[in-house]
Amino acid sequence: MAEIANKIIEITEDMWLSCSDFNRNMISEYLDSAVHLSPKSFAQYKSNLRIFAYWIKTYCNDKKVTEIKSRDYLRYQNWISSNGASDSTIRLKRSAISNLNNYIMVYYEDDFPTFRNYINKSIKIPITGFIHKKEPLNPDEYRLLCDELEKRQEWQKLAYVKYTYFTGCRREEARLLLKEVINYEPIVKMVKVKDEQGNEAEVEMTKYKSHDTRCKGRGKVGKIRKLEFNEESMEAIKKWLEVRGEDDCPYVFISHYRGKINQTSANTFNRWCSVLFAEIVGRRVHPHLFRESRATNLVVHSGKDMETARKLLGHLSQETTKIYVIREDTDDADEAFID
């Protein structure tokens, strides 16, 4: 497969159409039924199943997916591994194919009574040993990044960093931020907190809530949340929009392409992080790092409890944020906005 040797890339439409009608129809039918997948997961499954179909065409004489055996899949897994796929990438591709197999077993039992899911426990996922160590940005690194972006007058990037950090949102969620938020009124109220000695006091809390935002969750719609951020983030957003000027794009974060202004892509955030932000901080930076850093800094450096972090990040499961102390005094993450 010369076109994708040494690197797993997207399959073009021509490559996809060159695969057998049977395999294309079966994969398309499965994807049409996969209503449980989020938009991001759906795109990943679609890409992975097309890669598999094209591999079958090239290395397995384009046999039907119902005729694939465990030894064929093992060859495929070894192939993607030898072409540089990480452990997590292999797991995702494996999951997509396994779910396709399960779909065939359930809905085509009469047509293919002997067909079984050929991905079994005996086919181990290769361990590449390449794992990035999780190193959240500490408060000093976060401030260094913000100060340097302000110094360089990188106003859009500064707004992205502050909004993403203080909301703890994912990169896809940051893309959805609308310009209209600059007209939202702040939420100001008195909140009861305890100091290190356990003494209770009331302090003023100020924060903003975004419009309804589609966040990660099961199904195509996902989970709808209002993301919470502080005055510092709002000021950064307003500064960026002031410098940007008037245009018809409703989103805060944008890209220019062929003279047009469009909602920015997730890959743009990746580039900002991997190039400029990494240069400033002096180590690897990626979009999800801001979410990890916000949670870590709340608990480790600001002394807030895990429940506060859970509420801010929008986790349903206590185990997701490793909650050990449960607080039920409020449904909001108000303490996350108190210095």
C-alpha distance (Angstrom), angle and dihedral (degrees) to the residues before:
residue distance angle dihedral
M1 . . .
A2 3.78 . .
E3 3.80 94.2 .
I4 3.79 93.0 65.0
A5 3.80 103.4 23.5
N6 3.80 114.3 141.7
K7 3.79 92.0 4.0
I8 3.79 132.3 58.3
I9 3.82 107.1 -135.9
E10 3.76 137.2 168.5
I11 3.77 115.4 -73.1
T12 3.79 111.6 -119.0
E13 3.78 121.1 -129.3
D14 3.80 90.8 -107.6
M15 3.81 90.7 52.4
W16 3.80 90.4 48.8
L17 3.81 93.0 48.7
S18 3.79 89.8 51.7
C19 3.82 90.0 64.9
S20 3.81 119.9 93.1
D21 3.79 118.1 -76.0
F22 3.80 90.0 -125.9
N23 3.80 94.4 56.9
R24 3.80 94.2 42.4
N25 3.79 92.2 49.7
M26 3.81 94.1 46.2
I27 3.82 93.2 48.9
S28 3.81 92.6 44.7
E29 3.79 91.4 49.6
Y30 3.79 91.6 50.4
L31 3.81 91.9 49.4
D32 3.80 91.1 49.2
S33 3.81 88.1 57.3
A34 3.81 95.6 45.4
V35 3.81 95.6 97.4
H36 3.81 89.9 145.2
L37 3.81 91.6 70.2
S38 3.79 121.7 95.0
P39 3.84 116.1 -126.4
K40 3.81 90.4 -100.7
S41 3.82 94.0 47.6
F42 3.80 90.7 45.5
A43 3.81 91.1 55.1
Q44 3.80 90.6 48.4
Y45 3.81 93.2 48.9
K46 3.79 91.1 47.4
S47 3.80 92.1 51.3
N48 3.80 94.1 44.8
L49 3.80 94.9 48.4
R50 3.80 91.2 49.0
I51 3.80 90.2 52.2
F52 3.79 89.3 50.9
A53 3.81 92.2 48.9
Y54 3.79 91.5 50.9
W55 3.80 90.8 47.9
I56 3.82 89.2 52.9
K57 3.79 89.4 51.3
T58 3.80 92.0 51.2
Y59 3.79 102.8 37.2
C60 3.82 106.0 21.1
N61 3.81 101.9 43.0
D62 3.81 90.2 -104.7
K63 3.80 91.8 -73.3
K64 3.79 117.9 175.7
V65 3.79 117.6 -85.5
T66 3.81 87.0 -121.6
E67 3.81 89.1 61.5
I68 3.81 96.3 52.3
K69 3.81 114.0 117.7
S70 3.79 132.1 -156.0
R71 3.80 91.1 -101.4
D72 3.82 89.6 55.2
Y73 3.78 92.0 51.8
L74 3.81 90.9 47.2
R75 3.80 88.9 55.4
Y76 3.80 89.5 50.3
Q77 3.80 93.2 49.1
N78 3.80 90.6 48.6
W79 3.79 88.7 49.7
I80 3.80 95.5 53.4
S81 3.79 89.8 44.0
S82 3.81 92.2 52.5
N83 3.81 89.0 50.1
G84 3.78 92.4 62.0
A85 3.82 103.7 -91.8
S86 3.80 114.1 158.3
D87 3.79 124.5 -129.6
S88 3.81 91.3 -100.0
T89 3.81 92.3 48.6
I90 3.79 91.3 51.8
R91 3.80 90.4 49.0
L92 3.81 91.6 52.2
K93 3.80 93.7 48.7
R94 3.79 89.8 46.0
S95 3.80 91.5 50.9
A96 3.82 92.8 51.0
I97 3.81 92.7 51.6
S98 3.80 93.3 43.5
N99 3.81 91.3 52.4
L100 3.80 89.9 49.8
N101 3.80 88.7 52.7
N102 3.79 92.1 50.2
Y103 3.80 90.0 50.3
I104 3.81 90.7 53.8
M105 3.82 91.7 47.8
V106 3.80 92.5 52.3
Y107 3.80 101.8 40.1
Y108 3.80 101.5 29.8
E109 3.78 100.8 40.3
D110 3.81 92.4 124.2
D111 3.80 93.9 47.2
F112 3.81 96.4 45.3
P113 3.84 106.0 21.4
T114 3.80 94.4 165.6
F115 3.81 96.1 48.6
R116 3.80 115.5 116.5
N117 3.78 134.4 175.7
Y118 3.79 100.1 -88.4
I119 3.81 93.4 -161.9
N120 3.79 103.6 92.8
K121 3.78 138.6 163.9
S122 3.78 92.2 -96.9
I123 3.83 88.6 68.8
K124 3.77 100.3 77.3
I125 3.78 124.1 -157.5
P126 3.80 107.5 -114.5
I127 3.78 114.7 -115.1
T128 3.79 109.7 -132.9
G129 3.78 93.5 -178.5
F130 3.81 90.1 -137.7
I131 3.78 107.2 128.2
H132 3.80 125.5 152.3
K133 3.77 111.1 -130.6
K134 3.80 112.4 -122.8
E135 3.79 108.1 -116.9
P136 3.81 112.8 166.3
L137 3.78 117.5 -154.8
N138 3.78 109.6 -99.0
P139 3.83 118.9 -137.7
D140 3.82 92.5 -95.5
E141 3.82 92.4 52.0
Y142 3.79 91.6 47.2
R143 3.81 91.5 50.8
L144 3.81 91.5 45.9
L145 3.80 89.5 54.3
C146 3.81 93.3 48.8
D147 3.80 94.0 45.2
E148 3.80 92.6 50.1
L149 3.82 93.5 47.7
E150 3.81 89.3 50.7
K151 3.80 90.4 48.4
R152 3.81 89.9 52.4
Q153 3.84 90.6 44.5
E154 3.79 91.5 -123.8
W155 3.78 90.9 155.7
Q156 3.81 99.6 167.4
K157 3.79 92.4 48.7
L158 3.79 90.9 46.8
A159 3.81 91.1 51.7
Y160 3.81 89.7 49.3
V161 3.81 93.3 50.3
K162 3.80 94.6 48.3
Y163 3.80 96.0 42.8
T164 3.80 93.5 45.7
Y165 3.78 93.2 45.5
F166 3.79 98.6 46.9
T167 3.81 95.4 42.4
G168 3.80 92.5 40.8
C169 3.80 86.8 -139.4
R170 3.78 129.0 160.2
R171 3.80 121.6 -111.2
E172 3.84 93.4 -104.7
E173 3.80 89.3 52.8
A174 3.81 92.4 49.9
R175 3.82 89.7 55.3
L176 3.81 89.8 62.1
L177 3.82 96.5 59.4
L178 3.81 110.1 124.9
K179 3.80 127.1 -146.3
E180 3.78 89.7 -124.8
V181 3.83 90.9 79.4
I182 3.82 90.8 81.1
N183 3.80 87.2 71.1
Y184 3.81 94.4 53.7
E185 3.79 118.9 111.3
P186 3.81 118.5 -121.4
I187 3.78 121.5 -109.2
V188 3.80 107.7 -124.5
K189 3.79 123.0 -179.8
M190 3.77 143.7 137.8
V191 3.79 115.2 -97.4
K192 3.79 128.9 -166.5
V193 3.82 114.3 -126.6
K194 3.78 135.9 169.7
D195 3.77 126.0 -131.7
E196 3.82 125.2 -140.6
Q197 3.80 90.6 -82.8
G198 3.80 91.7 53.4
N199 3.79 94.7 -107.9
E200 3.79 113.1 147.6
A201 3.79 123.0 -134.1
E202 3.78 139.0 164.1
V203 3.80 119.7 -118.5
E204 3.78 132.5 175.1
M205 3.80 116.5 -102.0
T206 3.83 124.1 -163.0
K207 3.77 124.5 -173.2
Y208 3.80 142.9 141.0
K209 3.78 131.8 -130.7
S210 3.79 122.8 -145.9
H211 3.77 127.1 -135.8
D212 3.81 117.6 -85.6
T213 3.80 106.8 -59.9
R214 3.78 127.6 -165.5
C215 3.79 105.0 -124.4
K216 3.76 133.4 -179.0
G217 3.79 114.2 -65.0
R218 3.77 143.2 119.9
G219 3.78 118.3 -57.1
K220 3.79 132.8 21.1
V221 3.81 93.8 -69.2
G222 3.79 95.1 50.9
K223 3.79 122.2 -167.5
I224 3.81 118.4 -39.9
R225 3.81 114.1 -139.4
K226 3.78 140.4 160.4
L227 3.80 107.4 -127.0
E228 3.80 117.8 -137.2
F229 3.79 123.7 -137.8
N230 3.79 139.4 162.7
E231 3.81 138.8 -112.9
E232 3.81 91.7 -96.2
S233 3.80 90.4 58.8
M234 3.80 92.3 46.5
E235 3.81 91.3 52.3
A236 3.81 90.5 51.3
I237 3.80 91.6 50.1
K238 3.80 91.8 48.7
K239 3.80 91.7 48.8
W240 3.80 91.6 51.7
L241 3.80 93.2 48.3
E242 3.80 90.7 47.6
V243 3.82 91.3 53.8
R244 3.81 91.8 42.4
G245 3.79 94.2 55.8
E246 3.79 128.8 -161.7
D247 3.80 122.9 -22.8
D248 3.81 138.6 140.0
C249 3.82 98.5 -109.1
P250 3.83 109.0 108.4
Y251 3.81 95.4 -156.8
V252 3.79 126.5 92.4
F253 3.80 96.7 -140.9
I254 3.79 114.3 56.7
S255 3.79 145.6 167.1
H256 3.79 130.2 -149.8
Y257 3.79 116.4 -129.9
R258 3.79 125.8 171.0
G259 3.77 92.0 -20.4
K260 3.81 94.0 -49.4
I261 3.79 130.6 110.2
N262 3.80 114.7 -133.6
Q263 3.77 138.9 169.6
T264 3.79 105.5 -82.7
S265 3.79 121.2 -107.3
A266 3.78 125.8 -120.1
N267 3.80 88.2 -115.2
T268 3.80 89.4 62.7
F269 3.80 89.3 61.8
N270 3.81 88.3 48.6
R271 3.81 90.9 54.8
W272 3.79 93.5 47.5
C273 3.79 90.1 52.5
S274 3.79 100.0 41.5
V275 3.82 95.4 45.4
L276 3.82 116.7 23.9
F277 3.81 101.4 20.6
A278 3.81 92.4 44.5
E279 3.81 89.6 50.3
I280 3.80 91.8 52.7
V281 3.80 97.3 44.3
G282 3.80 94.3 38.3
R283 3.79 97.8 -128.0
R284 3.80 143.9 58.9
V285 3.80 115.1 -49.1
H286 3.82 127.1 -178.8
P287 3.83 132.9 170.7
H288 3.81 96.0 -102.2
L289 3.81 89.7 53.9
F290 3.81 90.3 78.2
R291 3.82 90.7 57.5
E292 3.80 91.6 49.0
S293 3.81 91.2 45.1
R294 3.79 94.3 50.6
A295 3.80 92.7 52.6
T296 3.80 93.4 44.2
N297 3.80 95.1 46.7
L298 3.80 92.6 47.6
V299 3.79 92.0 56.3
V300 3.81 104.4 28.8
H301 3.81 103.0 34.0
S302 3.82 104.0 23.0
G303 3.79 98.1 38.7
K304 3.81 95.8 -126.8
D305 3.79 117.8 145.9
M306 3.79 127.1 -109.6
E307 3.79 91.7 -106.1
T308 3.79 90.4 63.5
A309 3.80 89.9 52.0
R310 3.80 91.3 47.6
K311 3.79 92.6 53.6
L312 3.78 93.5 47.4
L313 3.81 93.9 49.6
G314 3.80 93.0 43.8
H315 3.79 98.2 -125.2
L316 3.80 116.7 165.2
S317 3.78 95.8 -164.5
Q318 3.78 119.4 68.6
E319 3.80 89.0 -148.3
T320 3.80 91.4 60.1
T321 3.77 91.2 70.2
K322 3.81 93.2 25.9
I323 3.77 94.8 -116.2
Y324 3.77 115.3 -166.5
V325 3.80 100.1 161.9
I326 3.80 114.5 52.8
R327 3.80 119.1 -155.6
E328 3.77 120.7 -174.4
D329 3.79 100.8 176.3
T330 3.81 94.5 107.5
D331 3.77 141.0 12.2
D332 3.80 92.3 -142.5
A333 3.79 132.5 76.9
D334 3.81 92.7 -126.5
E335 3.79 94.3 145.4
A336 3.81 89.6 61.3
F337 3.82 87.8 70.9
I338 3.80 97.6 51.2
D339 3.81 115.3 93.1
